[in-house]
């Protein structure tokens, strides 16, 4: 399966792009580095997993993507709480990470069957 055709990859890639753009001028380099790295990790691990040979390997990388997605959601929540991210944007991103998590679970279950 071509990872670029997966809706979960497309949406996680778009979220990573949005986060990179939003934090392009952020002066807190530690926070910026953490949130952009976790955002980048989600679509990257989906891609890497889907290019693996065995279903077991695919699932392993999808679990890593799911964990990175949870890390990202945590950083978004903290970013909102410290006023780095406006409430409406943070809520949008939080909702997107929740949906991505559900989508990753579905894909993991499908591959595991």
N, CA, C and O atoms as a GROMACS GRO file, in nm:
protein
  452
    1UNK      N    1   0.085  -0.118   0.000
    1UNK     CA    2   0.000   0.000   0.000
    1UNK      C    3   0.090   0.125   0.000
    1UNK      O    4   0.184   0.135   0.079
    2UNK      N    5   0.060   0.217  -0.087
    2UNK     CA    6   0.136   0.342  -0.099
    2UNK      C    7   0.097   0.435   0.014
    2UNK      O    8  -0.018   0.478   0.024
    3UNK      N    9   0.194   0.467   0.100
    3UNK     CA   10   0.163   0.548   0.218
    3UNK      C   11   0.106   0.685   0.181
    3UNK      O   12   0.028   0.741   0.258
    4UNK      N   13   0.145   0.739   0.066
    4UNK     CA   14   0.097   0.872   0.027
    4UNK      C   15  -0.053   0.875  -0.003
    4UNK      O   16  -0.113   0.982  -0.006
    5UNK      N   17  -0.111   0.759  -0.025
    5UNK     CA   18  -0.255   0.751  -0.051
    5UNK      C   19  -0.336   0.735   0.078
    5UNK      O   20  -0.458   0.747   0.076
    6UNK      N   21  -0.268   0.709   0.188
    6UNK     CA   22  -0.338   0.692   0.315
    6UNK      C   23  -0.384   0.828   0.368
    6UNK      O   24  -0.305   0.921   0.379
    7UNK      N   25  -0.512   0.838   0.400
    7UNK     CA   26  -0.568   0.962   0.452
    7UNK      C   27  -0.500   0.999   0.584
    7UNK      O   28  -0.476   1.117   0.610
    8UNK      N   29  -0.467   0.901   0.667
    8UNK     CA   30  -0.401   0.930   0.794
    8UNK      C   31  -0.264   0.991   0.771
    8UNK      O   32  -0.223   1.080   0.846
    9UNK      N   33  -0.192   0.947   0.670
    9UNK     CA   34  -0.062   1.007   0.637
    9UNK      C   35  -0.082   1.150   0.584
    9UNK      O   36  -0.012   1.242   0.626
   10UNK      N   37  -0.179   1.168   0.493
   10UNK     CA   38  -0.204   1.299   0.435
   10UNK      C   39  -0.241   1.401   0.543
   10UNK      O   40  -0.190   1.514   0.543
   11UNK      N   41  -0.329   1.361   0.633
   11UNK     CA   42  -0.373   1.454   0.738
   11UNK      C   43  -0.262   1.483   0.838
   11UNK      O   44  -0.248   1.597   0.884
   12UNK      N   45  -0.184   1.382   0.873
   12UNK     CA   46  -0.074   1.405   0.968
   12UNK      C   47   0.035   1.490   0.904
   12UNK      O   48   0.099   1.570   0.973
   13UNK      N   49   0.056   1.475   0.776
   13UNK     CA   50   0.153   1.558   0.703
   13UNK      C   51   0.105   1.703   0.702
   13UNK      O   52   0.184   1.795   0.724
   14UNK      N   53  -0.022   1.725   0.676
   14UNK     CA   54  -0.078   1.861   0.676
   14UNK      C   55  -0.069   1.925   0.814
   14UNK      O   56  -0.041   2.044   0.825
   15UNK      N   57  -0.092   1.847   0.918
   15UNK     CA   58  -0.080   1.899   1.053
   15UNK      C   59   0.064   1.939   1.081
   15UNK      O   60   0.089   2.045   1.140
   16UNK      N   61   0.159   1.857   1.041
   16UNK     CA   62   0.301   1.890   1.061
   16UNK      C   63   0.338   2.018   0.988
   16UNK      O   64   0.409   2.102   1.043
   17UNK      N   65   0.290   2.035   0.866
   17UNK     CA   66   0.317   2.158   0.790
   17UNK      C   67   0.259   2.279   0.862
   17UNK      O   68   0.324   2.382   0.872
   18UNK      N   69   0.136   2.266   0.912
   18UNK     CA   70   0.072   2.377   0.984
   18UNK      C   71   0.151   2.415   1.109
   18UNK      O   72   0.170   2.533   1.138
   19UNK      N   73   0.197   2.316   1.180
   19UNK     CA   74   0.274   2.342   1.303
   19UNK      C   75   0.407   2.407   1.269
   19UNK      O   76   0.448   2.502   1.336
   20UNK      N   77   0.475   2.357   1.167
   20UNK     CA   78   0.601   2.420   1.125
   20UNK      C   79   0.579   2.566   1.088
   20UNK      O   80   0.658   2.653   1.127
   21UNK      N   81   0.475   2.595   1.013
   21UNK     CA   82   0.447   2.733   0.972
   21UNK      C   83   0.414   2.821   1.092
   21UNK      O   84   0.460   2.934   1.100
   22UNK      N   85   0.334   2.769   1.183
   22UNK     CA   86   0.293   2.846   1.300
   22UNK      C   87   0.412   2.881   1.390
   22UNK      O   88   0.415   2.988   1.450
   23UNK      N   89   0.508   2.792   1.398
   23UNK     CA   90   0.622   2.813   1.488
   23UNK      C   91   0.748   2.862   1.417
   23UNK      O   92   0.856   2.861   1.475
   24UNK      N   93   0.734   2.903   1.292
   24UNK     CA   94   0.851   2.947   1.214
   24UNK      C   95   0.928   3.060   1.282
   24UNK      O   96   1.051   3.065   1.274
   25UNK      N   97   0.858   3.148   1.348
   25UNK     CA   98   0.923   3.265   1.410
   25UNK      C   99   0.927   3.257   1.562
   25UNK      O  100   0.956   3.357   1.629
   26UNK      N  101   0.898   3.142   1.616
   26UNK     CA  102   0.897   3.125   1.762
   26UNK      C  103   1.038   3.138   1.818
   26UNK      O  104   1.131   3.074   1.769
   27UNK      N  105   1.053   3.221   1.919
   27UNK     CA  106   1.185   3.243   1.979
   27UNK      C  107   1.224   3.140   2.083
   27UNK      O  108   1.340   3.131   2.122
   28UNK      N  109   1.127   3.060   2.129
   28UNK     CA  110   1.157   2.955   2.226
   28UNK      C  111   1.201   2.831   2.148
   28UNK      O  112   1.120   2.746   2.111
   29UNK      N  113   1.332   2.824   2.125
   29UNK     CA  114   1.384   2.720   2.036
   29UNK      C  115   1.366   2.580   2.093
   29UNK      O  116   1.350   2.484   2.017
   30UNK      N  117   1.368   2.565   2.225
   30UNK     CA  118   1.346   2.434   2.286
   30UNK      C  119   1.206   2.383   2.260
   30UNK      O  120   1.187   2.268   2.218
   31UNK      N  121   1.106   2.469   2.284
   31UNK     CA  122   0.968   2.428   2.260
   31UNK      C  123   0.943   2.406   2.111
   31UNK      O  124   0.882   2.307   2.071
   32UNK      N  125   0.992   2.499   2.030
   32UNK     CA  126   0.975   2.488   1.885
   32UNK      C  127   1.034   2.357   1.833
   32UNK      O  128   0.972   2.290   1.751
   33UNK      N  129   1.153   2.321   1.881
   33UNK     CA  130   1.218   2.198   1.838
   33UNK      C  131   1.136   2.076   1.877
   33UNK      O  132   1.117   1.984   1.797
   34UNK      N  133   1.086   2.074   2.001
   34UNK     CA  134   1.008   1.958   2.048
   34UNK      C  135   0.879   1.940   1.970
   34UNK      O  136   0.849   1.830   1.925
   35UNK      N  137   0.804   2.048   1.955
   35UNK     CA  138   0.672   2.034   1.892
   35UNK      C  139   0.685   2.003   1.743
   35UNK      O  140   0.607   1.925   1.688
   36UNK      N  141   0.783   2.063   1.676
   36UNK     CA  142   0.799   2.034   1.534
   36UNK      C  143   0.854   1.893   1.512
   36UNK      O  144   0.817   1.827   1.415
   37UNK      N  145   0.942   1.848   1.601
   37UNK     CA  146   0.995   1.712   1.586
   37UNK      C  147   0.887   1.607   1.607
   37UNK      O  148   0.881   1.509   1.532
   38UNK      N  149   0.801   1.626   1.707
   38UNK     CA  150   0.696   1.527   1.728
   38UNK      C  151   0.593   1.532   1.614
   38UNK      O  152   0.541   1.428   1.573
   39UNK      N  153   0.564   1.653   1.563
   39UNK     CA  154   0.472   1.664   1.450
   39UNK      C  155   0.528   1.594   1.327
   39UNK      O  156   0.456   1.525   1.255
   40UNK      N  157   0.655   1.611   1.302
   40UNK     CA  158   0.722   1.548   1.187
   40UNK      C  159   0.729   1.396   1.203
   40UNK      O  160   0.726   1.323   1.104
   41UNK      N  161   0.738   1.351   1.326
   41UNK     CA  162   0.752   1.208   1.354
   41UNK      C  163   0.629   1.127   1.313
   41UNK      O  164   0.641   1.011   1.273
   42UNK      N  165   0.511   1.186   1.323
   42UNK     CA  166   0.388   1.111   1.295
   42UNK      C  167   0.383   1.065   1.149
   42UNK      O  168   0.378   0.944   1.125
   43UNK      N  169   0.382   1.155   1.050
   43UNK     CA  170   0.377   1.107   0.912
   43UNK      C  171   0.504   1.030   0.871
   43UNK      O  172   0.498   0.941   0.787
   44UNK      N  173   0.617   1.066   0.931
   44UNK     CA  174   0.742   0.996   0.897
   44UNK      C  175   0.737   0.850   0.938
   44UNK      O  176   0.781   0.763   0.863
   45UNK      N  177   0.685   0.822   1.057
   45UNK     CA  178   0.676   0.684   1.102
   45UNK      C  179   0.568   0.606   1.029
   45UNK      O  180   0.581   0.485   1.009
   46UNK      N  181   0.462   0.673   0.989
   46UNK     CA  182   0.361   0.606   0.905
   46UNK      C  183   0.426   0.564   0.774
   46UNK      O  184   0.411   0.450   0.730
   47UNK      N  185   0.498   0.655   0.713
   47UNK     CA  186   0.565   0.626   0.585
   47UNK      C  187   0.666   0.513   0.601
   47UNK      O  188   0.667   0.419   0.522
   48UNK      N  189   0.750   0.524   0.703
   48UNK     CA  190   0.851   0.420   0.722
   48UNK      C  191   0.788   0.284   0.747
   48UNK      O  192   0.831   0.183   0.692
   49UNK      N  193   0.685   0.283   0.830
   49UNK     CA  194   0.618   0.157   0.859
   49UNK      C  195   0.556   0.093   0.737
   49UNK      O  196   0.568  -0.028   0.716
   50UNK      N  197   0.489   0.174   0.657
   50UNK     CA  198   0.421   0.119   0.540
   50UNK      C  199   0.518   0.069   0.434
   50UNK      O  200   0.480  -0.009   0.346
   51UNK      N  201   0.642   0.112   0.441
   51UNK     CA  202   0.743   0.064   0.347
   51UNK      C  203   0.815  -0.062   0.398
   51UNK      O  204   0.896  -0.121   0.326
   52UNK      N  205   0.786  -0.102   0.519
   52UNK     CA  206   0.846  -0.223   0.574
   52UNK      C  207   0.784  -0.347   0.512
   52UNK      O  208   0.672  -0.344   0.461
   53UNK      N  209   0.858  -0.454   0.517
   53UNK     CA  210   0.818  -0.577   0.449
   53UNK      C  211   0.707  -0.652   0.522
   53UNK      O  212   0.606  -0.690   0.462
   54UNK      N  213   0.725  -0.674   0.651
   54UNK     CA  214   0.629  -0.757   0.723
   54UNK      C  215   0.522  -0.672   0.791
   54UNK      O  216   0.543  -0.554   0.822
   55UNK      N  217   0.407  -0.733   0.812
   55UNK     CA  218   0.299  -0.664   0.882
   55UNK      C  219   0.339  -0.631   1.024
   55UNK      O  220   0.298  -0.528   1.078
   56UNK      N  221   0.418  -0.718   1.086
   56UNK     CA  222   0.463  -0.692   1.223
   56UNK      C  223   0.546  -0.564   1.228
   56UNK      O  224   0.529  -0.483   1.320
   57UNK      N  225   0.634  -0.545   1.132
   57UNK     CA  226   0.715  -0.422   1.127
   57UNK      C  227   0.627  -0.300   1.098
   57UNK      O  228   0.645  -0.195   1.159
   58UNK      N  229   0.534  -0.316   1.006
   58UNK     CA  230   0.442  -0.206   0.975
   58UNK      C  231   0.370  -0.159   1.102
   58UNK      O  232   0.366  -0.040   1.132
   59UNK      N  233   0.315  -0.255   1.174
   59UNK     CA  234   0.240  -0.225   1.296
   59UNK      C  235   0.330  -0.158   1.400
   59UNK      O  236   0.287  -0.065   1.469
   60UNK      N  237   0.452  -0.205   1.413
   60UNK     CA  238   0.546  -0.147   1.509
   60UNK      C  239   0.564   0.004   1.484
   60UNK      O  240   0.559   0.083   1.577
   61UNK      N  241   0.585   0.042   1.357
   61UNK     CA  242   0.604   0.183   1.325
   61UNK      C  243   0.476   0.264   1.338
   61UNK      O  244   0.480   0.382   1.370
   62UNK      N  245   0.362   0.201   1.313
   62UNK     CA  246   0.235   0.270   1.332
   62UNK      C  247   0.211   0.298   1.480
   62UNK      O  248   0.154   0.402   1.514
   63UNK      N  249   0.253   0.207   1.568
   63UNK     CA  250   0.242   0.233   1.711
   63UNK      C  251   0.334   0.349   1.751
   63UNK      O  252   0.298   0.430   1.835
   64UNK      N  253   0.452   0.355   1.691
   64UNK     CA  254   0.543   0.467   1.718
   64UNK      C  255   0.479   0.598   1.673
   64UNK      O  256   0.486   0.699   1.743
   65UNK      N  257   0.416   0.596   1.555
   65UNK     CA  258   0.347   0.716   1.505
   65UNK      C  259   0.236   0.757   1.601
   65UNK      O  260   0.218   0.875   1.629
   66UNK      N  261   0.162   0.660   1.653
   66UNK     CA  262   0.053   0.688   1.747
   66UNK      C  263   0.108   0.750   1.876
   66UNK      O  264   0.049   0.843   1.930
   67UNK      N  265   0.221   0.698   1.923
   67UNK     CA  266   0.283   0.753   2.045
   67UNK      C  267   0.333   0.895   2.020
   67UNK      O  268   0.317   0.982   2.106
   68UNK      N  269   0.393   0.920   1.904
   68UNK     CA  270   0.438   1.055   1.870
   68UNK      C  271   0.320   1.150   1.860
   68UNK      O  272   0.331   1.267   1.897
   69UNK      N  273   0.208   1.100   1.812
   69UNK     CA  274   0.087   1.180   1.804
   69UNK      C  275   0.039   1.220   1.943
   69UNK      O  276  -0.006   1.333   1.963
   70UNK      N  277   0.048   1.129   2.040
   70UNK     CA  278   0.011   1.161   2.178
   70UNK      C  279   0.108   1.264   2.237
   70UNK      O  280   0.067   1.355   2.310
   71UNK      N  281   0.236   1.249   2.205
   71UNK     CA  282   0.336   1.346   2.249
   71UNK      C  283   0.303   1.484   2.191
   71UNK      O  284   0.309   1.585   2.261
   72UNK      N  285   0.268   1.486   2.064
   72UNK     CA  286   0.232   1.611   1.999
   72UNK      C  287   0.110   1.675   2.064
   72UNK      O  288   0.110   1.796   2.089
   73UNK      N  289   0.008   1.595   2.093
   73UNK     CA  290  -0.112   1.649   2.156
   73UNK      C  291  -0.078   1.711   2.292
   73UNK      O  292  -0.130   1.817   2.327
   74UNK      N  293   0.009   1.645   2.368
   74UNK     CA  294   0.053   1.699   2.497
   74UNK      C  295   0.121   1.834   2.480
   74UNK      O  296   0.095   1.926   2.556
   75UNK      N  297   0.208   1.845   2.381
   75UNK     CA  298   0.279   1.970   2.356
   75UNK      C  299   0.185   2.080   2.309
   75UNK      O  300   0.204   2.197   2.343
   76UNK      N  301   0.084   2.045   2.233
   76UNK     CA  302  -0.015   2.143   2.191
   76UNK      C  303  -0.092   2.195   2.314
   76UNK      O  304  -0.114   2.315   2.327
   77UNK      N  305  -0.131   2.105   2.402
   77UNK     CA  306  -0.203   2.144   2.523
   77UNK      C  307  -0.117   2.237   2.608
   77UNK      O  308  -0.164   2.339   2.658
   78UNK      N  309   0.009   2.201   2.625
   78UNK     CA  310   0.100   2.287   2.702
   78UNK      C  311   0.120   2.420   2.631
   78UNK      O  312   0.119   2.526   2.694
   79UNK      N  313   0.137   2.415   2.499
   79UNK     CA  314   0.152   2.539   2.421
   79UNK      C  315   0.033   2.631   2.436
   79UNK      O  316   0.048   2.753   2.444
   80UNK      N  317  -0.085   2.574   2.441
   80UNK     CA  318  -0.207   2.653   2.465
   80UNK      C  319  -0.205   2.712   2.605
   80UNK      O  320  -0.236   2.830   2.624
   81UNK      N  321  -0.169   2.630   2.703
   81UNK     CA  322  -0.172   2.674   2.843
   81UNK      C  323  -0.069   2.782   2.873
   81UNK      O  324  -0.088   2.861   2.966
   82UNK      N  325   0.039   2.787   2.797
   82UNK     CA  326   0.140   2.892   2.819
   82UNK      C  327   0.126   3.005   2.716
   82UNK      O  328   0.214   3.091   2.705
   83UNK      N  329   0.016   3.004   2.644
   83UNK     CA  330  -0.022   3.110   2.549
   83UNK      C  331   0.072   3.119   2.427
   83UNK      O  332   0.089   3.227   2.370
   84UNK      N  333   0.132   3.007   2.389
   84UNK     CA  334   0.208   3.002   2.263
   84UNK      C  335   0.115   2.973   2.145
   84UNK      O  336   0.145   3.008   2.031
   85UNK      N  337   0.002   2.909   2.174
   85UNK     CA  338  -0.094   2.871   2.070
   85UNK      C  339  -0.230   2.926   2.111
   85UNK      O  340  -0.277   2.901   2.222
   86UNK      N  341  -0.293   2.999   2.020
   86UNK     CA  342  -0.427   3.054   2.047
   86UNK      C  343  -0.526   2.940   2.069
   86UNK      O  344  -0.515   2.834   2.007
   87UNK      N  345  -0.623   2.964   2.158
   87UNK     CA  346  -0.721   2.860   2.193
   87UNK      C  347  -0.790   2.795   2.073
   87UNK      O  348  -0.796   2.673   2.066
   88UNK      N  349  -0.844   2.873   1.977
   88UNK     CA  350  -0.914   2.808   1.865
   88UNK      C  351  -0.822   2.717   1.783
   88UNK      O  352  -0.862   2.607   1.742
   89UNK      N  353  -0.699   2.762   1.758
   89UNK     CA  354  -0.604   2.680   1.682
   89UNK      C  355  -0.565   2.556   1.761
   89UNK      O  356  -0.558   2.446   1.705
   90UNK      N  357  -0.540   2.572   1.889
   90UNK     CA  358  -0.505   2.458   1.974
   90UNK      C  359  -0.617   2.355   1.975
   90UNK      O  360  -0.592   2.236   1.964
   91UNK      N  361  -0.741   2.400   1.990
   91UNK     CA  362  -0.854   2.307   1.992
   91UNK      C  363  -0.865   2.232   1.859
   91UNK      O  364  -0.895   2.112   1.857
   92UNK      N  365  -0.842   2.302   1.749
   92UNK     CA  366  -0.845   2.239   1.617
   92UNK      C  367  -0.737   2.131   1.609
   92UNK      O  368  -0.764   2.019   1.565
   93UNK      N  369  -0.616   2.164   1.651
   93UNK     CA  370  -0.506   2.068   1.645
   93UNK      C  371  -0.527   1.951   1.741
   93UNK      O  372  -0.494   1.837   1.708
   94UNK      N  373  -0.581   1.979   1.859
   94UNK     CA  374  -0.609   1.872   1.955
   94UNK      C  375  -0.711   1.776   1.896
   94UNK      O  376  -0.694   1.654   1.904
   95UNK      N  377  -0.817   1.830   1.838
   95UNK     CA  378  -0.918   1.746   1.775
   95UNK      C  379  -0.856   1.663   1.661
   95UNK      O  380  -0.888   1.545   1.646
   96UNK      N  381  -0.770   1.725   1.584
   96UNK     CA  382  -0.706   1.652   1.473
   96UNK      C  383  -0.618   1.539   1.526
   96UNK      O  384  -0.618   1.430   1.469
   97UNK      N  385  -0.543   1.562   1.633
   97UNK     CA  386  -0.459   1.454   1.687
   97UNK      C  387  -0.545   1.341   1.743
   97UNK      O  388  -0.507   1.224   1.733
   98UNK      N  389  -0.660   1.373   1.799
   98UNK     CA  390  -0.751   1.268   1.847
   98UNK      C  391  -0.804   1.184   1.731
   98UNK      O  392  -0.812   1.062   1.740
   99UNK      N  393  -0.839   1.250   1.623
   99UNK     CA  394  -0.887   1.178   1.506
   99UNK      C  395  -0.776   1.094   1.443
   99UNK      O  396  -0.799   0.981   1.401
  100UNK      N  397  -0.655   1.150   1.437
  100UNK     CA  398  -0.542   1.074   1.383
  100UNK      C  399  -0.516   0.949   1.467
  100UNK      O  400  -0.485   0.843   1.412
  101UNK      N  401  -0.529   0.961   1.597
  101UNK     CA  402  -0.509   0.847   1.686
  101UNK      C  403  -0.609   0.735   1.654
  101UNK      O  404  -0.573   0.618   1.646
  102UNK      N  405  -0.735   0.773   1.635
  102UNK     CA  406  -0.839   0.675   1.599
  102UNK      C  407  -0.809   0.611   1.464
  102UNK      O  408  -0.825   0.490   1.446
  103UNK      N  409  -0.765   0.692   1.370
  103UNK     CA  410  -0.734   0.641   1.236
  103UNK      C  411  -0.616   0.544   1.242
  103UNK      O  412  -0.616   0.441   1.175
  104UNK      N  413  -0.516   0.577   1.322
  104UNK     CA  414  -0.400   0.488   1.336
  104UNK      C  415  -0.442   0.357   1.400
  104UNK      O  416  -0.395   0.251   1.359
  105UNK      N  417  -0.529   0.361   1.500
  105UNK     CA  418  -0.581   0.237   1.561
  105UNK      C  419  -0.651   0.150   1.458
  105UNK      O  420  -0.633   0.029   1.454
  106UNK      N  421  -0.732   0.215   1.374
  106UNK     CA  422  -0.802   0.141   1.270
  106UNK      C  423  -0.707   0.075   1.172
  106UNK      O  424  -0.726  -0.040   1.133
  107UNK      N  425  -0.604   0.148   1.132
  107UNK     CA  426  -0.506   0.093   1.038
  107UNK      C  427  -0.427  -0.020   1.105
  107UNK      O  428  -0.401  -0.123   1.042
  108UNK      N  429  -0.388  -0.001   1.229
  108UNK     CA  430  -0.316  -0.107   1.302
  108UNK      C  431  -0.403  -0.233   1.310
  108UNK      O  432  -0.354  -0.343   1.285
  109UNK      N  433  -0.530  -0.217   1.344
  109UNK     CA  434  -0.620  -0.332   1.351
  109UNK      C  435  -0.636  -0.400   1.217
  109UNK      O  436  -0.638  -0.523   1.209
  110UNK      N  437  -0.647  -0.323   1.111
  110UNK     CA  438  -0.662  -0.378   0.976
  110UNK      C  439  -0.540  -0.459   0.936
  110UNK      O  440  -0.552  -0.569   0.882
  111UNK      N  441  -0.422  -0.405   0.962
  111UNK     CA  442  -0.298  -0.475   0.926
  111UNK      C  443  -0.276  -0.597   1.015
  111UNK      O  444  -0.222  -0.698   0.970
  112UNK      N  445  -0.318  -0.588   1.141
  112UNK     CA  446  -0.295  -0.696   1.237
  112UNK      C  447  -0.384  -0.817   1.210
  112UNK      O  448  -0.349  -0.929   1.248
  113UNK      N  449  -0.499  -0.797   1.146
  113UNK     CA  450  -0.592  -0.907   1.120
  113UNK      C  451  -0.537  -1.009   1.024
  113UNK      O  452  -0.604  -1.107   0.993
   0.00000   0.00000   0.00000
